[in-house]
Amino acid sequence: MKKLILYFSVEYGNTKKVAEALQQKLNCDIFEIVPKIPYTKDDINWRKLTSRCNKEWLKKKDIETQGEIANLDSYDTIYVGFPIWYGCAPLVVSSFLKKHNLQGKNIYVFATSGGSQLGKTVQKLEPFVEGAKIVDAKLTQTEQEIIDWIK
């Protein structure tokens, strides 16, 4: 089984740290989901009504991303990581996922959050991974928690 880690991370880099720890443990490929126009600290300030993340959330438009995954078809299992925004995956993650054929893939979701719970994050992600199976999901704050999860 060939594995891939896809992740999106901003500001403090918590999701990136967790994704990199997971990659070391699984010894697999990793790909960072990066918006075509990277987010600044002000862009992700959800307390500011006019911030980019709030505008994007209200408009519900796809977010363009940079780069492509070579040979996505060759992966059986994909770990998808992101910070929880508005009770679900950020739009940049769902935008990225829905433009790829994930038919038959096993998906493991890991999320980080400063205060949110996993809640219905998985259910909200399902329409964007059509034909794939979300096997499990984990809310994590540390690298050790993600390593313990995959044991």
BELSUL-V451626 format. One record per residue. N is the residue number from 1. PHI is phi as a letter, one per 40 degrees, with the letter a starting at -180 (* if undefined). PSI is psi as a letter, one per 20 degrees, with the letter a starting at -180 (none if undefined). Layout:
[[N PHI PSI] [N PHI PSI]]
This chain:
[[1 * p] [2 c p] [3 b q] [4 b q] [5 b p] [6 b p] [7 a q] [8 b p] [9 a q] [10 a r] [11 f e] [12 c i] [13 g k] [14 c g] [15 c h] [16 c g] [17 c g] [18 c g] [19 c g] [20 c h] [21 c g] [22 c g] [23 c g] [24 c g] [25 c g] [26 c i] [27 f l] [28 b r] [29 c q] [30 b q] [31 a p] [32 c p] [33 c o] [34 b p] [35 c q] [36 d g] [37 b o] [38 d q] [39 c p] [40 c r] [41 d g] [42 c h] [43 c h] [44 b j] [45 c n] [46 c i] [47 c i] [48 c o] [49 d h] [50 c j] [51 c q] [52 d g] [53 c h] [54 c g] [55 c g] [56 c g] [57 c g] [58 c h] [59 c h] [60 f k] [61 c q] [62 c q] [63 b p] [64 c q] [65 b r] [66 c q] [67 g r] [68 b q] [69 c p] [70 c p] [71 f l] [72 d h] [73 c h] [74 c i] [75 c p] [76 c h] [77 b p] [78 b p] [79 c p] [80 b p] [81 b q] [82 a r] [83 c q] [84 c p] [85 b p] [86 f k] [87 g j] [88 a a] [89 c q] [90 d q] [91 d h] [92 c h] [93 c g] [94 c h] [95 c g] [96 c g] [97 c g] [98 c i] [99 c j] [100 b q] [101 c o] [102 b j] [103 d p] [104 g i] [105 c q] [106 c p] [107 b p] [108 b p] [109 b p] [110 b p] [111 b q] [112 b q] [113 a q] [114 c i] [115 a i] [116 c q] [117 c r] [118 c h] [119 f c] [120 c k] [121 d g] [122 c g] [123 c h] [124 c h] [125 c h] [126 d g] [127 c i] [128 c i] [129 b l] [130 d p] [131 g i] [132 c r] [133 b o] [134 c o] [135 c g] [136 a r] [137 a q] [138 a p] [139 c p] [140 b q] [141 b i] [142 b r] [143 c h] [144 c h] [145 c h] [146 c h] [147 c g] [148 c h] [149 c h] [150 c i] [151 c none]]
